[in-house]
C-alpha cells in the first residue's frame, strides 16, 4: 500500500509523469528533480500533517494569489 502511494504521488504530485524530455541528460535531471520534489513534499507532510494532494493544492493556491497580487500591484497608478 505504501509503495503504491509513493508511485502515485511521485507521478502526480512531483510531475514525474509529465516529463517532456528527450535526451538522457534531461531525463535524468527531470527524474532527480521529481525525486527531490517528492522528498520535499514528504518533509512538509510530516510537519503540517497534510497529505501530498492537500499540500500541492495549498502551494498552488498560494502561488495563484501571489501572482494576482503582483498583477494588481503592477496595474496600480502608483507603480507607473
mmJSON file of the N, C-alpha and C atoms, coordinates in Angstrom:
{"data_MODEL":{"atom_site":{
"group_PDB":["ATOM","ATOM","ATOM","ATOM","ATOM","ATOM","ATOM","ATOM","ATOM","ATOM","ATOM","ATOM","ATOM","ATOM","ATOM","ATOM","ATOM","ATOM","ATOM","ATOM","ATOM","ATOM","ATOM","ATOM","ATOM","ATOM","ATOM","ATOM","ATOM","ATOM","ATOM","ATOM","ATOM","ATOM","ATOM","ATOM","ATOM","ATOM","ATOM","ATOM","ATOM","ATOM","ATOM","ATOM","ATOM","ATOM","ATOM","ATOM","ATOM","ATOM","ATOM","ATOM","ATOM","ATOM","ATOM","ATOM","ATOM","ATOM","ATOM","ATOM","ATOM","ATOM","ATOM","ATOM","ATOM","ATOM","ATOM","ATOM","ATOM","ATOM","ATOM","ATOM","ATOM","ATOM","ATOM","ATOM","ATOM","ATOM","ATOM","ATOM","ATOM","ATOM","ATOM","ATOM","ATOM","ATOM","ATOM","ATOM","ATOM","ATOM","ATOM","ATOM","ATOM","ATOM","ATOM","ATOM","ATOM","ATOM","ATOM","ATOM","ATOM","ATOM","ATOM","ATOM","ATOM","ATOM","ATOM","ATOM","ATOM","ATOM","ATOM","ATOM","ATOM","ATOM","ATOM","ATOM","ATOM","ATOM","ATOM","ATOM","ATOM","ATOM","ATOM","ATOM","ATOM","ATOM","ATOM","ATOM","ATOM","ATOM","ATOM","ATOM","ATOM","ATOM","ATOM","ATOM","ATOM","ATOM","ATOM","ATOM","ATOM","ATOM","ATOM","ATOM","ATOM","ATOM","ATOM","ATOM","ATOM","ATOM","ATOM","ATOM","ATOM","ATOM","ATOM","ATOM","ATOM","ATOM","ATOM","ATOM","ATOM","ATOM","ATOM","ATOM","ATOM","ATOM","ATOM","ATOM","ATOM","ATOM","ATOM","ATOM","ATOM","ATOM","ATOM","ATOM","ATOM","ATOM","ATOM","ATOM","ATOM","ATOM","ATOM","ATOM","ATOM","ATOM","ATOM","ATOM","ATOM","ATOM","ATOM","ATOM","ATOM","ATOM","ATOM","ATOM","ATOM","ATOM","ATOM","ATOM","ATOM","ATOM","ATOM","ATOM","ATOM","ATOM","ATOM","ATOM","ATOM","ATOM","ATOM","ATOM","ATOM","ATOM","ATOM","ATOM","ATOM","ATOM","ATOM","ATOM","ATOM","ATOM","ATOM","ATOM","ATOM","ATOM","ATOM","ATOM","ATOM","ATOM","ATOM","ATOM","ATOM","ATOM","ATOM","ATOM","ATOM","ATOM","ATOM","ATOM"],
"id":[1,2,3,4,5,6,7,8,9,10,11,12,13,14,15,16,17,18,19,20,21,22,23,24,25,26,27,28,29,30,31,32,33,34,35,36,37,38,39,40,41,42,43,44,45,46,47,48,49,50,51,52,53,54,55,56,57,58,59,60,61,62,63,64,65,66,67,68,69,70,71,72,73,74,75,76,77,78,79,80,81,82,83,84,85,86,87,88,89,90,91,92,93,94,95,96,97,98,99,100,101,102,103,104,105,106,107,108,109,110,111,112,113,114,115,116,117,118,119,120,121,122,123,124,125,126,127,128,129,130,131,132,133,134,135,136,137,138,139,140,141,142,143,144,145,146,147,148,149,150,151,152,153,154,155,156,157,158,159,160,161,162,163,164,165,166,167,168,169,170,171,172,173,174,175,176,177,178,179,180,181,182,183,184,185,186,187,188,189,190,191,192,193,194,195,196,197,198,199,200,201,202,203,204,205,206,207,208,209,210,211,212,213,214,215,216,217,218,219,220,221,222,223,224,225,226,227,228,229,230,231,232,233,234,235,236,237,238,239,240],
"type_symbol":["N","C","C","N","C","C","N","C","C","N","C","C","N","C","C","N","C","C","N","C","C","N","C","C","N","C","C","N","C","C","N","C","C","N","C","C","N","C","C","N","C","C","N","C","C","N","C","C","N","C","C","N","C","C","N","C","C","N","C","C","N","C","C","N","C","C","N","C","C","N","C","C","N","C","C","N","C","C","N","C","C","N","C","C","N","C","C","N","C","C","N","C","C","N","C","C","N","C","C","N","C","C","N","C","C","N","C","C","N","C","C","N","C","C","N","C","C","N","C","C","N","C","C","N","C","C","N","C","C","N","C","C","N","C","C","N","C","C","N","C","C","N","C","C","N","C","C","N","C","C","N","C","C","N","C","C","N","C","C","N","C","C","N","C","C","N","C","C","N","C","C","N","C","C","N","C","C","N","C","C","N","C","C","N","C","C","N","C","C","N","C","C","N","C","C","N","C","C","N","C","C","N","C","C","N","C","C","N","C","C","N","C","C","N","C","C","N","C","C","N","C","C","N","C","C","N","C","C","N","C","C","N","C","C","N","C","C","N","C","C"],
"label_atom_id":["N","CA","C","N","CA","C","N","CA","C","N","CA","C","N","CA","C","N","CA","C","N","CA","C","N","CA","C","N","CA","C","N","CA","C","N","CA","C","N","CA","C","N","CA","C","N","CA","C","N","CA","C","N","CA","C","N","CA","C","N","CA","C","N","CA","C","N","CA","C","N","CA","C","N","CA","C","N","CA","C","N","CA","C","N","CA","C","N","CA","C","N","CA","C","N","CA","C","N","CA","C","N","CA","C","N","CA","C","N","CA","C","N","CA","C","N","CA","C","N","CA","C","N","CA","C","N","CA","C","N","CA","C","N","CA","C","N","CA","C","N","CA","C","N","CA","C","N","CA","C","N","CA","C","N","CA","C","N","CA","C","N","CA","C","N","CA","C","N","CA","C","N","CA","C","N","CA","C","N","CA","C","N","CA","C","N","CA","C","N","CA","C","N","CA","C","N","CA","C","N","CA","C","N","CA","C","N","CA","C","N","CA","C","N","CA","C","N","CA","C","N","CA","C","N","CA","C","N","CA","C","N","CA","C","N","CA","C","N","CA","C","N","CA","C","N","CA","C","N","CA","C","N","CA","C","N","CA","C","N","CA","C","N","CA","C","N","CA","C","N","CA","C","N","CA","C","N","CA","C"],
"label_alt_id":[null,null,null,null,null,null,null,null,null,null,null,null,null,null,null,null,null,null,null,null,null,null,null,null,null,null,null,null,null,null,null,null,null,null,null,null,null,null,null,null,null,null,null,null,null,null,null,null,null,null,null,null,null,null,null,null,null,null,null,null,null,null,null,null,null,null,null,null,null,null,null,null,null,null,null,null,null,null,null,null,null,null,null,null,null,null,null,null,null,null,null,null,null,null,null,null,null,null,null,null,null,null,null,null,null,null,null,null,null,null,null,null,null,null,null,null,null,null,null,null,null,null,null,null,null,null,null,null,null,null,null,null,null,null,null,null,null,null,null,null,null,null,null,null,null,null,null,null,null,null,null,null,null,null,null,null,null,null,null,null,null,null,null,null,null,null,null,null,null,null,null,null,null,null,null,null,null,null,null,null,null,null,null,null,null,null,null,null,null,null,null,null,null,null,null,null,null,null,null,null,null,null,null,null,null,null,null,null,null,null,null,null,null,null,null,null,null,null,null,null,null,null,null,null,null,null,null,null,null,null,null,null,null,null,null,null,null,null,null,null],
"label_comp_id":["UNK","UNK","UNK","UNK","UNK","UNK","UNK","UNK","UNK","UNK","UNK","UNK","UNK","UNK","UNK","UNK","UNK","UNK","UNK","UNK","UNK","UNK","UNK","UNK","UNK","UNK","UNK","UNK","UNK","UNK","UNK","UNK","UNK","UNK","UNK","UNK","UNK","UNK","UNK","UNK","UNK","UNK","UNK","UNK","UNK","UNK","UNK","UNK","UNK","UNK","UNK","UNK","UNK","UNK","UNK","UNK","UNK","UNK","UNK","UNK","UNK","UNK","UNK","UNK","UNK","UNK","UNK","UNK","UNK","UNK","UNK","UNK","UNK","UNK","UNK","UNK","UNK","UNK","UNK","UNK","UNK","UNK","UNK","UNK","UNK","UNK","UNK","UNK","UNK","UNK","UNK","UNK","UNK","UNK","UNK","UNK","UNK","UNK","UNK","UNK","UNK","UNK","UNK","UNK","UNK","UNK","UNK","UNK","UNK","UNK","UNK","UNK","UNK","UNK","UNK","UNK","UNK","UNK","UNK","UNK","UNK","UNK","UNK","UNK","UNK","UNK","UNK","UNK","UNK","UNK","UNK","UNK","UNK","UNK","UNK","UNK","UNK","UNK","UNK","UNK","UNK","UNK","UNK","UNK","UNK","UNK","UNK","UNK","UNK","UNK","UNK","UNK","UNK","UNK","UNK","UNK","UNK","UNK","UNK","UNK","UNK","UNK","UNK","UNK","UNK","UNK","UNK","UNK","UNK","UNK","UNK","UNK","UNK","UNK","UNK","UNK","UNK","UNK","UNK","UNK","UNK","UNK","UNK","UNK","UNK","UNK","UNK","UNK","UNK","UNK","UNK","UNK","UNK","UNK","UNK","UNK","UNK","UNK","UNK","UNK","UNK","UNK","UNK","UNK","UNK","UNK","UNK","UNK","UNK","UNK","UNK","UNK","UNK","UNK","UNK","UNK","UNK","UNK","UNK","UNK","UNK","UNK","UNK","UNK","UNK","UNK","UNK","UNK","UNK","UNK","UNK","UNK","UNK","UNK","UNK","UNK","UNK","UNK","UNK","UNK"],
"label_asym_id":["A","A","A","A","A","A","A","A","A","A","A","A","A","A","A","A","A","A","A","A","A","A","A","A","A","A","A","A","A","A","A","A","A","A","A","A","A","A","A","A","A","A","A","A","A","A","A","A","A","A","A","A","A","A","A","A","A","A","A","A","A","A","A","A","A","A","A","A","A","A","A","A","A","A","A","A","A","A","A","A","A","A","A","A","A","A","A","A","A","A","A","A","A","A","A","A","A","A","A","A","A","A","A","A","A","A","A","A","A","A","A","A","A","A","A","A","A","A","A","A","A","A","A","A","A","A","A","A","A","A","A","A","A","A","A","A","A","A","A","A","A","A","A","A","A","A","A","A","A","A","A","A","A","A","A","A","A","A","A","A","A","A","A","A","A","A","A","A","A","A","A","A","A","A","A","A","A","A","A","A","A","A","A","A","A","A","A","A","A","A","A","A","A","A","A","A","A","A","A","A","A","A","A","A","A","A","A","A","A","A","A","A","A","A","A","A","A","A","A","A","A","A","A","A","A","A","A","A","A","A","A","A","A","A","A","A","A","A","A","A"],
"label_entity_id":["1","1","1","1","1","1","1","1","1","1","1","1","1","1","1","1","1","1","1","1","1","1","1","1","1","1","1","1","1","1","1","1","1","1","1","1","1","1","1","1","1","1","1","1","1","1","1","1","1","1","1","1","1","1","1","1","1","1","1","1","1","1","1","1","1","1","1","1","1","1","1","1","1","1","1","1","1","1","1","1","1","1","1","1","1","1","1","1","1","1","1","1","1","1","1","1","1","1","1","1","1","1","1","1","1","1","1","1","1","1","1","1","1","1","1","1","1","1","1","1","1","1","1","1","1","1","1","1","1","1","1","1","1","1","1","1","1","1","1","1","1","1","1","1","1","1","1","1","1","1","1","1","1","1","1","1","1","1","1","1","1","1","1","1","1","1","1","1","1","1","1","1","1","1","1","1","1","1","1","1","1","1","1","1","1","1","1","1","1","1","1","1","1","1","1","1","1","1","1","1","1","1","1","1","1","1","1","1","1","1","1","1","1","1","1","1","1","1","1","1","1","1","1","1","1","1","1","1","1","1","1","1","1","1","1","1","1","1","1","1"],
"label_seq_id":[1,1,1,2,2,2,3,3,3,4,4,4,5,5,5,6,6,6,7,7,7,8,8,8,9,9,9,10,10,10,11,11,11,12,12,12,13,13,13,14,14,14,15,15,15,16,16,16,17,17,17,18,18,18,19,19,19,20,20,20,21,21,21,22,22,22,23,23,23,24,24,24,25,25,25,26,26,26,27,27,27,28,28,28,29,29,29,30,30,30,31,31,31,32,32,32,33,33,33,34,34,34,35,35,35,36,36,36,37,37,37,38,38,38,39,39,39,40,40,40,41,41,41,42,42,42,43,43,43,44,44,44,45,45,45,46,46,46,47,47,47,48,48,48,49,49,49,50,50,50,51,51,51,52,52,52,53,53,53,54,54,54,55,55,55,56,56,56,57,57,57,58,58,58,59,59,59,60,60,60,61,61,61,62,62,62,63,63,63,64,64,64,65,65,65,66,66,66,67,67,67,68,68,68,69,69,69,70,70,70,71,71,71,72,72,72,73,73,73,74,74,74,75,75,75,76,76,76,77,77,77,78,78,78,79,79,79,80,80,80],
"pdbx_PDB_ins_code":[null,null,null,null,null,null,null,null,null,null,null,null,null,null,null,null,null,null,null,null,null,null,null,null,null,null,null,null,null,null,null,null,null,null,null,null,null,null,null,null,null,null,null,null,null,null,null,null,null,null,null,null,null,null,null,null,null,null,null,null,null,null,null,null,null,null,null,null,null,null,null,null,null,null,null,null,null,null,null,null,null,null,null,null,null,null,null,null,null,null,null,null,null,null,null,null,null,null,null,null,null,null,null,null,null,null,null,null,null,null,null,null,null,null,null,null,null,null,null,null,null,null,null,null,null,null,null,null,null,null,null,null,null,null,null,null,null,null,null,null,null,null,null,null,null,null,null,null,null,null,null,null,null,null,null,null,null,null,null,null,null,null,null,null,null,null,null,null,null,null,null,null,null,null,null,null,null,null,null,null,null,null,null,null,null,null,null,null,null,null,null,null,null,null,null,null,null,null,null,null,null,null,null,null,null,null,null,null,null,null,null,null,null,null,null,null,null,null,null,null,null,null,null,null,null,null,null,null,null,null,null,null,null,null,null,null,null,null,null,null],
"Cartn_x":[0.828,0.0,0.874,1.902,2.764,3.523,3.94,4.657,3.747,2.472,1.516,1.329,1.245,1.108,2.341,3.508,4.764,4.75,4.419,4.411,3.357,2.18,1.108,1.511,2.058,2.459,3.638,4.583,5.74,5.294,4.346,3.875,2.98,2.031,1.04,1.457,2.063,2.379,3.783,4.692,6.067,6.373,5.358,5.442,6.387,6.589,7.439,6.776,5.466,4.721,4.717,4.866,4.739,6.095,6.963,8.311,8.361,8.653,8.753,10.165,10.993,12.411,12.629,13.751,14.046,15.457,16.373,17.746,17.967,18.964,19.268,19.579,20.319,20.685,19.455,18.571,17.379,16.416,16.342,15.501,16.025,17.337,17.955,17.717,17.906,17.673,16.227,15.296,13.878,13.546,14.109,13.877,14.355,15.566,16.089,15.347,14.925,14.128,12.785,12.189,10.931,11.125,12.22,12.513,12.709,13.411,13.629,12.295,11.425,10.107,9.311,9.384,8.689,9.222,10.534,11.126,10.72,10.646,10.199,8.739,7.901,6.505,6.405,7.232,7.237,7.628,8.629,9.06,7.931,7.283,6.159,4.989,4.768,3.689,3.871,5.104,5.371,5.192,5.567,5.488,4.095,3.292,1.967,0.818,1.091,0.066,-0.969,-0.583,-1.434,-0.877,-1.749,-1.251,-0.701,-0.086,0.568,-0.407,-1.608,-2.585,-3.028,-3.241,-3.615,-2.472,-1.251,-0.086,0.064,-0.074,0.058,-1.012,-2.222,-3.311,-3.038,-2.568,-2.267,-1.132,-0.094,1.029,0.546,-0.285,-0.807,-1.66,-2.557,-3.415,-2.603,-1.583,-0.71,0.01,0.469,1.152,0.197,-1.033,-2.029,-2.344,-2.548,-2.816,-1.663,-0.46,0.723,0.809,0.507,0.543,-0.504,-1.708,-2.742,-2.399,-1.806,-1.364,-0.304,0.61,1.645,1.019,0.046,-0.653,-1.379,-2.04,-2.753,-1.764,-0.616,0.398,0.936,1.155,1.669,0.659,-0.626,-1.665,-1.945,-1.516,-1.843,-1.166,-1.814,-1.237,0.057,0.269,1.485,2.713,2.51,3.644,4.151,3.236,3.611,4.2],
"Cartn_y":[-1.192,0.0,1.258,1.278,2.46,2.694,1.617,1.745,2.311,1.916,2.459,3.954,4.38,5.808,6.576,5.976,6.599,6.824,5.771,5.884,6.879,6.839,7.754,9.197,9.459,10.818,11.275,10.394,10.74,11.104,10.361,10.63,11.862,11.993,13.057,14.351,14.27,15.475,15.998,15.138,15.574,15.654,15.521,15.712,14.764,13.587,12.626,12.172,12.064,11.561,12.554,13.84,14.878,15.338,14.43,14.771,14.99,16.223,16.493,16.268,15.595,15.457,14.397,14.556,13.602,13.039,13.761,13.253,12.605,11.783,11.084,12.069,13.115,14.095,14.799,15.259,15.962,15.006,13.767,12.779,12.51,12.38,12.146,13.332,14.54,15.739,15.821,15.52,15.564,14.513,13.333,12.266,12.681,13.221,13.626,14.833,15.745,16.883,16.395,15.407,14.836,14.127,13.384,12.734,13.767,14.846,15.908,16.546,16.782,17.349,16.409,15.116,14.144,14.192,14.251,14.315,15.592,16.705,17.963,17.846,17.208,17.004,16.116,15.083,14.212,14.992,15.85,16.67,17.591,18.248,19.129,18.341,17.141,16.285,15.99,15.703,15.389,16.608,17.775,18.965,19.584,19.384,20.013,19.045,17.755,16.713,16.748,17.286,17.278,16.259,15.681,14.738,15.494,14.773,15.403,16.189,15.656,16.333,17.645,17.651,18.882,19.89,19.41,20.301,20.915,20.099,20.607,21.659,21.406,22.357,23.662,23.546,24.732,25.55,24.885,25.57,26.254,25.571,26.123,27.364,27.286,28.43,29.619,29.365,30.445,31.103,30.31,30.849,31.683,31.218,31.963,33.295,33.272,34.526,35.503,35.002,35.845,36.449,35.662,36.16,37.252,37.064,38.085,39.353,39.203,40.381,41.153,40.449,41.103,41.821,41.197,41.859,43.107,43.003,44.152,45.272,44.909,45.906,46.579,45.803,46.359,47.27,47.016,47.835,49.116,49.186,50.351,51.601,52.774,54.019,54.421,53.96,54.308,53.666,52.534,51.827,52.552,53.152,53.823,55.131],
"Cartn_z":[0.0,0.0,0.0,0.839,0.934,-0.366,-1.025,-2.291,-3.377,-3.375,-4.334,-4.124,-2.879,-2.574,-3.028,-2.845,-3.28,-4.789,-5.544,-7.004,-7.481,-6.885,-7.285,-7.025,-5.861,-5.526,-6.369,-6.608,-7.436,-8.853,-9.394,-10.749,-10.813,-9.881,-9.972,-9.286,-8.135,-7.374,-7.621,-7.994,-8.247,-9.744,-10.577,-12.033,-12.758,-12.234,-12.94,-14.238,-14.22,-15.369,-16.536,-16.251,-17.276,-17.788,-18.06,-18.497,-20.008,-20.446,-21.881,-22.424,-21.665,-22.01,-23.079,-23.816,-24.882,-24.807,-24.197,-24.11,-22.75,-22.663,-21.417,-20.29,-20.596,-19.565,-19.012,-19.89,-19.407,-18.708,-19.154,-18.473,-17.067,-16.942,-15.634,-14.711,-15.229,-14.423,-13.963,-14.87,-14.512,-13.453,-13.597,-12.624,-11.228,-11.139,-9.833,-9.267,-10.122,-9.648,-9.1,-9.746,-9.265,-7.93,-7.793,-6.51,-5.404,-5.721,-4.739,-4.342,-5.322,-5.027,-4.125,-4.39,-3.547,-2.114,-1.966,-0.622,0.104,-0.62,-0.009,0.436,-0.389,-0.006,1.231,1.307,2.486,3.739,3.615,4.75,5.197,4.244,4.57,5.148,4.628,5.123,6.61,6.995,8.398,9.299,8.806,9.656,9.682,8.623,8.571,8.814,8.752,8.9,7.771,6.608,5.42,4.431,3.598,2.594,1.386,0.462,-0.687,-1.555,-1.733,-2.583,-1.947,-0.64,0.06,0.026,0.196,0.136,-1.249,-2.285,-3.654,-3.922,-3.472,-3.653,-2.908,-1.689,-0.883,-1.509,-1.977,-2.634,-3.913,-4.687,-5.934,-5.666,-4.689,-4.371,-3.877,-3.085,-2.618,-3.789,-4.74,-5.92,-6.774,-6.946,-7.729,-7.056,-5.741,-5.01,-5.163,-5.046,-5.181,-6.582,-7.597,-8.975,-9.188,-8.659,-8.81,-8.035,-6.872,-6.12,-6.894,-7.528,-8.336,-9.53,-10.187,-11.292,-10.813,-9.68,-9.108,-8.79,-8.253,-7.916,-9.177,-10.223,-11.473,-12.168,-11.969,-12.588,-11.809,-10.579,-9.75,-10.299,-10.151,-10.677,-9.965,-8.762,-8.033,-8.655,-9.309,-9.914,-11.156,-11.906,-13.166,-12.921],
"occupancy":[1.0,1.0,1.0,1.0,1.0,1.0,1.0,1.0,1.0,1.0,1.0,1.0,1.0,1.0,1.0,1.0,1.0,1.0,1.0,1.0,1.0,1.0,1.0,1.0,1.0,1.0,1.0,1.0,1.0,1.0,1.0,1.0,1.0,1.0,1.0,1.0,1.0,1.0,1.0,1.0,1.0,1.0,1.0,1.0,1.0,1.0,1.0,1.0,1.0,1.0,1.0,1.0,1.0,1.0,1.0,1.0,1.0,1.0,1.0,1.0,1.0,1.0,1.0,1.0,1.0,1.0,1.0,1.0,1.0,1.0,1.0,1.0,1.0,1.0,1.0,1.0,1.0,1.0,1.0,1.0,1.0,1.0,1.0,1.0,1.0,1.0,1.0,1.0,1.0,1.0,1.0,1.0,1.0,1.0,1.0,1.0,1.0,1.0,1.0,1.0,1.0,1.0,1.0,1.0,1.0,1.0,1.0,1.0,1.0,1.0,1.0,1.0,1.0,1.0,1.0,1.0,1.0,1.0,1.0,1.0,1.0,1.0,1.0,1.0,1.0,1.0,1.0,1.0,1.0,1.0,1.0,1.0,1.0,1.0,1.0,1.0,1.0,1.0,1.0,1.0,1.0,1.0,1.0,1.0,1.0,1.0,1.0,1.0,1.0,1.0,1.0,1.0,1.0,1.0,1.0,1.0,1.0,1.0,1.0,1.0,1.0,1.0,1.0,1.0,1.0,1.0,1.0,1.0,1.0,1.0,1.0,1.0,1.0,1.0,1.0,1.0,1.0,1.0,1.0,1.0,1.0,1.0,1.0,1.0,1.0,1.0,1.0,1.0,1.0,1.0,1.0,1.0,1.0,1.0,1.0,1.0,1.0,1.0,1.0,1.0,1.0,1.0,1.0,1.0,1.0,1.0,1.0,1.0,1.0,1.0,1.0,1.0,1.0,1.0,1.0,1.0,1.0,1.0,1.0,1.0,1.0,1.0,1.0,1.0,1.0,1.0,1.0,1.0,1.0,1.0,1.0,1.0,1.0,1.0,1.0,1.0,1.0,1.0,1.0,1.0],
"B_iso_or_equiv":[0.0,0.0,0.0,0.0,0.0,0.0,0.0,0.0,0.0,0.0,0.0,0.0,0.0,0.0,0.0,0.0,0.0,0.0,0.0,0.0,0.0,0.0,0.0,0.0,0.0,0.0,0.0,0.0,0.0,0.0,0.0,0.0,0.0,0.0,0.0,0.0,0.0,0.0,0.0,0.0,0.0,0.0,0.0,0.0,0.0,0.0,0.0,0.0,0.0,0.0,0.0,0.0,0.0,0.0,0.0,0.0,0.0,0.0,0.0,0.0,0.0,0.0,0.0,0.0,0.0,0.0,0.0,0.0,0.0,0.0,0.0,0.0,0.0,0.0,0.0,0.0,0.0,0.0,0.0,0.0,0.0,0.0,0.0,0.0,0.0,0.0,0.0,0.0,0.0,0.0,0.0,0.0,0.0,0.0,0.0,0.0,0.0,0.0,0.0,0.0,0.0,0.0,0.0,0.0,0.0,0.0,0.0,0.0,0.0,0.0,0.0,0.0,0.0,0.0,0.0,0.0,0.0,0.0,0.0,0.0,0.0,0.0,0.0,0.0,0.0,0.0,0.0,0.0,0.0,0.0,0.0,0.0,0.0,0.0,0.0,0.0,0.0,0.0,0.0,0.0,0.0,0.0,0.0,0.0,0.0,0.0,0.0,0.0,0.0,0.0,0.0,0.0,0.0,0.0,0.0,0.0,0.0,0.0,0.0,0.0,0.0,0.0,0.0,0.0,0.0,0.0,0.0,0.0,0.0,0.0,0.0,0.0,0.0,0.0,0.0,0.0,0.0,0.0,0.0,0.0,0.0,0.0,0.0,0.0,0.0,0.0,0.0,0.0,0.0,0.0,0.0,0.0,0.0,0.0,0.0,0.0,0.0,0.0,0.0,0.0,0.0,0.0,0.0,0.0,0.0,0.0,0.0,0.0,0.0,0.0,0.0,0.0,0.0,0.0,0.0,0.0,0.0,0.0,0.0,0.0,0.0,0.0,0.0,0.0,0.0,0.0,0.0,0.0,0.0,0.0,0.0,0.0,0.0,0.0,0.0,0.0,0.0,0.0,0.0,0.0],
"pdbx_formal_charge":[null,null,null,null,null,null,null,null,null,null,null,null,null,null,null,null,null,null,null,null,null,null,null,null,null,null,null,null,null,null,null,null,null,null,null,null,null,null,null,null,null,null,null,null,null,null,null,null,null,null,null,null,null,null,null,null,null,null,null,null,null,null,null,null,null,null,null,null,null,null,null,null,null,null,null,null,null,null,null,null,null,null,null,null,null,null,null,null,null,null,null,null,null,null,null,null,null,null,null,null,null,null,null,null,null,null,null,null,null,null,null,null,null,null,null,null,null,null,null,null,null,null,null,null,null,null,null,null,null,null,null,null,null,null,null,null,null,null,null,null,null,null,null,null,null,null,null,null,null,null,null,null,null,null,null,null,null,null,null,null,null,null,null,null,null,null,null,null,null,null,null,null,null,null,null,null,null,null,null,null,null,null,null,null,null,null,null,null,null,null,null,null,null,null,null,null,null,null,null,null,null,null,null,null,null,null,null,null,null,null,null,null,null,null,null,null,null,null,null,null,null,null,null,null,null,null,null,null,null,null,null,null,null,null,null,null,null,null,null,null],
"auth_seq_id":[1,1,1,2,2,2,3,3,3,4,4,4,5,5,5,6,6,6,7,7,7,8,8,8,9,9,9,10,10,10,11,11,11,12,12,12,13,13,13,14,14,14,15,15,15,16,16,16,17,17,17,18,18,18,19,19,19,20,20,20,21,21,21,22,22,22,23,23,23,24,24,24,25,25,25,26,26,26,27,27,27,28,28,28,29,29,29,30,30,30,31,31,31,32,32,32,33,33,33,34,34,34,35,35,35,36,36,36,37,37,37,38,38,38,39,39,39,40,40,40,41,41,41,42,42,42,43,43,43,44,44,44,45,45,45,46,46,46,47,47,47,48,48,48,49,49,49,50,50,50,51,51,51,52,52,52,53,53,53,54,54,54,55,55,55,56,56,56,57,57,57,58,58,58,59,59,59,60,60,60,61,61,61,62,62,62,63,63,63,64,64,64,65,65,65,66,66,66,67,67,67,68,68,68,69,69,69,70,70,70,71,71,71,72,72,72,73,73,73,74,74,74,75,75,75,76,76,76,77,77,77,78,78,78,79,79,79,80,80,80],
"auth_comp_id":["UNK","UNK","UNK","UNK","UNK","UNK","UNK","UNK","UNK","UNK","UNK","UNK","UNK","UNK","UNK","UNK","UNK","UNK","UNK","UNK","UNK","UNK","UNK","UNK","UNK","UNK","UNK","UNK","UNK","UNK","UNK","UNK","UNK","UNK","UNK","UNK","UNK","UNK","UNK","UNK","UNK","UNK","UNK","UNK","UNK","UNK","UNK","UNK","UNK","UNK","UNK","UNK","UNK","UNK","UNK","UNK","UNK","UNK","UNK","UNK","UNK","UNK","UNK","UNK","UNK","UNK","UNK","UNK","UNK","UNK","UNK","UNK","UNK","UNK","UNK","UNK","UNK","UNK","UNK","UNK","UNK","UNK","UNK","UNK","UNK","UNK","UNK","UNK","UNK","UNK","UNK","UNK","UNK","UNK","UNK","UNK","UNK","UNK","UNK","UNK","UNK","UNK","UNK","UNK","UNK","UNK","UNK","UNK","UNK","UNK","UNK","UNK","UNK","UNK","UNK","UNK","UNK","UNK","UNK","UNK","UNK","UNK","UNK","UNK","UNK","UNK","UNK","UNK","UNK","UNK","UNK","UNK","UNK","UNK","UNK","UNK","UNK","UNK","UNK","UNK","UNK","UNK","UNK","UNK","UNK","UNK","UNK","UNK","UNK","UNK","UNK","UNK","UNK","UNK","UNK","UNK","UNK","UNK","UNK","UNK","UNK","UNK","UNK","UNK","UNK","UNK","UNK","UNK","UNK","UNK","UNK","UNK","UNK","UNK","UNK","UNK","UNK","UNK","UNK","UNK","UNK","UNK","UNK","UNK","UNK","UNK","UNK","UNK","UNK","UNK","UNK","UNK","UNK","UNK","UNK","UNK","UNK","UNK","UNK","UNK","UNK","UNK","UNK","UNK","UNK","UNK","UNK","UNK","UNK","UNK","UNK","UNK","UNK","UNK","UNK","UNK","UNK","UNK","UNK","UNK","UNK","UNK","UNK","UNK","UNK","UNK","UNK","UNK","UNK","UNK","UNK","UNK","UNK","UNK","UNK","UNK","UNK","UNK","UNK","UNK"],
"auth_asym_id":["A","A","A","A","A","A","A","A","A","A","A","A","A","A","A","A","A","A","A","A","A","A","A","A","A","A","A","A","A","A","A","A","A","A","A","A","A","A","A","A","A","A","A","A","A","A","A","A","A","A","A","A","A","A","A","A","A","A","A","A","A","A","A","A","A","A","A","A","A","A","A","A","A","A","A","A","A","A","A","A","A","A","A","A","A","A","A","A","A","A","A","A","A","A","A","A","A","A","A","A","A","A","A","A","A","A","A","A","A","A","A","A","A","A","A","A","A","A","A","A","A","A","A","A","A","A","A","A","A","A","A","A","A","A","A","A","A","A","A","A","A","A","A","A","A","A","A","A","A","A","A","A","A","A","A","A","A","A","A","A","A","A","A","A","A","A","A","A","A","A","A","A","A","A","A","A","A","A","A","A","A","A","A","A","A","A","A","A","A","A","A","A","A","A","A","A","A","A","A","A","A","A","A","A","A","A","A","A","A","A","A","A","A","A","A","A","A","A","A","A","A","A","A","A","A","A","A","A","A","A","A","A","A","A","A","A","A","A","A","A"],
"auth_atom_id":["N","CA","C","N","CA","C","N","CA","C","N","CA","C","N","CA","C","N","CA","C","N","CA","C","N","CA","C","N","CA","C","N","CA","C","N","CA","C","N","CA","C","N","CA","C","N","CA","C","N","CA","C","N","CA","C","N","CA","C","N","CA","C","N","CA","C","N","CA","C","N","CA","C","N","CA","C","N","CA","C","N","CA","C","N","CA","C","N","CA","C","N","CA","C","N","CA","C","N","CA","C","N","CA","C","N","CA","C","N","CA","C","N","CA","C","N","CA","C","N","CA","C","N","CA","C","N","CA","C","N","CA","C","N","CA","C","N","CA","C","N","CA","C","N","CA","C","N","CA","C","N","CA","C","N","CA","C","N","CA","C","N","CA","C","N","CA","C","N","CA","C","N","CA","C","N","CA","C","N","CA","C","N","CA","C","N","CA","C","N","CA","C","N","CA","C","N","CA","C","N","CA","C","N","CA","C","N","CA","C","N","CA","C","N","CA","C","N","CA","C","N","CA","C","N","CA","C","N","CA","C","N","CA","C","N","CA","C","N","CA","C","N","CA","C","N","CA","C","N","CA","C","N","CA","C","N","CA","C","N","CA","C","N","CA","C","N","CA","C","N","CA","C","N","CA","C","N","CA","C"],
"pdbx_PDB_model_num":[1,1,1,1,1,1,1,1,1,1,1,1,1,1,1,1,1,1,1,1,1,1,1,1,1,1,1,1,1,1,1,1,1,1,1,1,1,1,1,1,1,1,1,1,1,1,1,1,1,1,1,1,1,1,1,1,1,1,1,1,1,1,1,1,1,1,1,1,1,1,1,1,1,1,1,1,1,1,1,1,1,1,1,1,1,1,1,1,1,1,1,1,1,1,1,1,1,1,1,1,1,1,1,1,1,1,1,1,1,1,1,1,1,1,1,1,1,1,1,1,1,1,1,1,1,1,1,1,1,1,1,1,1,1,1,1,1,1,1,1,1,1,1,1,1,1,1,1,1,1,1,1,1,1,1,1,1,1,1,1,1,1,1,1,1,1,1,1,1,1,1,1,1,1,1,1,1,1,1,1,1,1,1,1,1,1,1,1,1,1,1,1,1,1,1,1,1,1,1,1,1,1,1,1,1,1,1,1,1,1,1,1,1,1,1,1,1,1,1,1,1,1,1,1,1,1,1,1,1,1,1,1,1,1,1,1,1,1,1,1]
}}}
